[in-house]
Amino acid sequence: MVFNKKGAMFGLDARIALAIFGALSVISGAALYSAIQDARVTAIVTDLDELGKATTQFLLDTGAYPAVDSAGKKGIMNTEALIEKTGTGWNGPYISYSDGSADDNMLKHTGGEAILVSAMKAGNWNDVEDDGPADGDSRCNKNDNCAVFACLGGQSDDIQKAIDLKVDGGTTNTADSGKVRYLTSGYVCMNVMTFDSANSPYADPTPVP
């Protein structure tokens, strides 16, 4: 009878221990996921900031912003100018990304996603249902208060929101305002420097549909 009691207690102790280990593994797993996500978010914010610094140095060296694409009507700038000589004063490459696209406006991020700079409104955007940076109400027209945004594509909704909260703070996400903006197409964009809207090719204040 004593043996049976000890056996029962051992079985109970084992089940308690297993339950504790199971709970700890769940907690550890959640903590690990959170740590991995935070590291990824921090890396993206750093990369966007570095792209902003590269664009600023390009402006200081050449006296001009990378050209804004007037044909696309989205405010996207010739980001390739940061790695390929464009004219007098150019002293790059200003950043180490490769030209992974036939599109001069985009470079290839280390993760394979498109990374670019775009001239967009610094104020609130009324429409974030866009298919790419600086479309619709976010586009910078002449006489607007504008900024250069560094943008990275291919990001999940969770990552976009995590970047927004990390940079802008608070407890709620604001996709169309603050330093960080994000679009339903997967782009997350960060305000990295001011943009003189006199350099915008868009005179029409009517948003592009």
C-alpha positions in Angstrom: 0.0 0.0 0.0 2.9 2.4 0.8 4.5 1.5 -2.5 1.3 2.4 -4.3 1.0 5.7 -2.6 4.6 6.6 -3.5 3.9 5.5 -7.1 0.8 7.7 -7.2 2.7 10.7 -5.8 5.5 10.1 -8.3 3.0 10.0 -11.1 1.4 13.3 -9.9 4.8 14.9 -9.5 5.7 13.9 -13.0 2.5 15.3 -14.4 3.0 18.6 -12.6 6.6 18.8 -13.9 5.5 18.1 -17.4 2.8 20.8 -17.1 5.3 23.3 -15.9 7.8 22.4 -18.6 5.0 22.7 -21.2 3.9 26.1 -19.9 7.5 27.3 -19.9 8.0 26.1 -23.5 4.9 28.0 -24.6 6.2 31.1 -22.8 9.7 30.7 -24.2 8.3 30.1 -27.7 6.2 33.3 -27.5 9.2 35.3 -26.1 11.4 33.9 -28.8 8.9 34.9 -31.6 8.6 38.3 -30.0 12.4 38.7 -29.9 12.8 37.6 -33.5 10.1 40.0 -34.7 11.6 42.9 -32.7 15.0 42.2 -34.2 13.5 42.2 -37.7 11.6 45.4 -37.1 14.8 47.1 -35.7 16.8 46.0 -38.8 14.1 47.4 -41.2 14.0 50.7 -39.4 17.8 50.9 -39.5 17.8 50.1 -43.2 15.2 52.8 -44.0 17.1 55.3 -42.0 20.3 54.4 -43.8 18.5 54.9 -47.2 17.5 58.3 -45.9 21.1 59.2 -45.0 22.2 58.1 -48.5 19.6 60.3 -50.1 20.6 63.3 -48.0 24.3 62.8 -48.9 23.3 62.5 -52.6 21.5 65.9 -52.3 24.5 67.5 -50.5 27.0 66.2 -53.2 24.9 66.9 -56.3 22.7 69.8 -55.2 19.6 67.9 -56.4 17.3 65.2 -55.3 17.2 61.9 -57.2 14.8 62.7 -60.1 11.1 62.1 -59.5 9.4 59.8 -62.0 6.9 62.0 -63.8 5.6 59.2 -66.0 4.4 57.0 -63.2 2.7 59.8 -61.3 3.5 58.2 -58.0 6.3 60.4 -56.7 8.8 57.5 -56.8 12.3 58.8 -57.2 15.2 57.4 -59.3 16.6 55.4 -56.4 19.2 53.8 -58.7 20.9 57.1 -58.8 22.2 56.3 -55.3 24.4 53.5 -56.7 25.1 54.7 -60.3 26.7 58.0 -61.3 24.2 60.5 -62.6 26.3 63.6 -63.1 28.4 66.4 -61.6 29.2 66.0 -57.9 28.2 62.4 -57.6 30.4 60.7 -55.1 28.7 57.4 -54.5 27.7 54.7 -54.3 25.8 55.9 -51.4 24.4 52.6 -50.3 25.3 49.0 -50.9 22.0 47.6 -52.4 22.1 46.1 -55.8 20.1 47.0 -58.9 17.8 44.0 -59.0 15.2 45.5 -61.2 14.8 46.9 -64.7 13.0 49.8 -63.0 15.4 52.6 -62.3 13.2 53.7 -59.4 13.9 50.6 -57.3 16.8 48.8 -55.7 16.9 45.2 -54.3 16.9 44.9 -50.5 19.0 42.3 -48.9 15.8 40.2 -48.3 14.9 40.5 -52.0 12.2 43.0 -51.6 12.0 46.3 -53.5 13.4 49.3 -51.6 13.1 52.9 -52.8 12.7 56.6 -52.0 9.6 58.5 -52.9 8.5 62.2 -52.6 5.2 62.2 -50.7 3.0 64.5 -48.6 4.3 65.0 -45.1 0.8 65.6 -43.8 -1.9 63.0 -43.2 -2.8 60.8 -46.1 -6.6 60.4 -46.7 -6.3 57.2 -48.6 -4.0 54.3 -47.8 -5.7 51.8 -50.1 -3.0 52.3 -52.6 -1.1 49.9 -54.9 2.3 51.5 -54.2 4.1 54.4 -52.6 2.9 57.9 -53.3 -0.2 57.0 -55.2 -3.5 58.8 -54.7 -3.8 61.3 -51.9 -0.2 60.7 -50.7 1.4 62.1 -53.8 3.5 65.3 -53.5 2.3 68.1 -55.7 3.9 71.5 -56.1 3.3 73.8 -53.1 2.5 70.8 -50.9 4.3 70.2 -47.6 6.3 67.1 -48.6 9.0 64.7 -47.4 11.2 62.0 -48.8 10.0 58.6 -47.6 12.2 55.5 -47.7 10.0 52.5 -48.5 10.4 48.8 -48.3 8.0 46.4 -50.0 6.9 42.9 -49.3 6.1 43.4 -45.6 3.3 41.6 -43.7 0.5 43.6 -41.9 2.0 42.5 -38.5 5.5 43.8 -39.4 4.1 47.1 -40.8 2.2 47.7 -37.6 5.1 46.7 -35.4 7.4 49.2 -37.2 4.7 51.9 -36.9 4.4 51.4 -33.1 8.2 51.2 -32.7 8.9 54.5 -34.4 5.8 56.5 -33.7 5.0 55.1 -30.3 1.5 54.9 -28.8 -0.8 51.9 -28.6 -2.7 52.2 -31.8 -1.6 52.1 -35.5 -1.9 55.1 -37.8 -1.3 53.9 -41.4 -1.8 57.4 -42.9 0.0 59.7 -40.4 3.2 60.0 -38.3 6.7 59.3 -39.3 5.9 55.8 -40.5 3.1 55.1 -43.0 2.1 51.8 -44.6 0.1 50.6 -47.5 -2.1 47.7 -48.3 0.3 46.6 -51.0 2.9 45.7 -48.4 5.0 48.8 -48.5 6.1 50.4 -45.2 7.5 53.9 -45.6 9.4 56.2 -43.2 9.8 59.9 -43.4 13.6 60.4 -43.7 14.1 64.0 -44.9 12.2 67.1 -46.1 11.5 67.4 -49.8 11.2 70.8 -51.6 7.9 70.4 -53.5 9.2 72.9 -56.1 11.0 69.9 -57.5 7.8 67.9 -57.9 6.7 67.3 -61.5 3.1 67.3 -60.4 1.2 70.6 -60.7 -2.3 69.2 -60.6 -3.5 68.9 -57.0 -6.2 66.4 -58.0 -5.3 63.0 -56.6 -4.5 60.2 -59.1 -7.3 57.6 -59.0 
